């Protein structure tokens, strides 16, 4: 036995949500923005139950359950929506990008997203309650000018 059996077993093991995200993050040819990188890393690294869901068994309830788990972690509906959007993008394209072992029931993804929205687990952000005052904006500009050498002349008008 030269390890071939172990390699075959690993390759043929059912793929999980974390496997799809791992494959995506390793193969993406552009730099991911920080937010998307953080969201995908959270799921890929197994910091939620959704990470371990087998792609071949993924149901709409799994997506909704993921949203509920995020809300229990004190995330707002807007943040939950962002997480679901980033993860579902990867899952929707997984089979096309990585082959049939990454097949996902696309209808289940859409139904799960809809269920999370209908239950107000995922949604739009709340409107701003206030805007920064001129003094607050001035303090921010001073801070960034001192610490990051921003040319404030471009902002004067």
Number of C-alpha atoms within 10 A of each C-alpha: 5 6 8 9 10 11 11 10 11 11 11 10 11 15 19 21 26 25 21 24 24 17 15 18 18 8 11 9 8 7 8 12 8 9 12 15 13 13 17 22 16 15 22 23 13 13 11 15 13 21 20 16 18 19 23 16 14 20 21 19 16 18 25 24 18 23 29 19 17 21 16 10 10 10 17 19 23 16 20 24 22 18 23 23 15 16 20 19 12 19 24 18 17 23 16 11 15 14 10 11 17 22 21 21 15 16 12 17 23 16 16 23 24 16 19 25 18 11 13 17 24 27 17 14 11 9 6 6 5 6 8 8 9 9 9 11 12 11 12 12 16 15 13 13 13 10 9 9 10 14 11 11 7 7 8 6 4
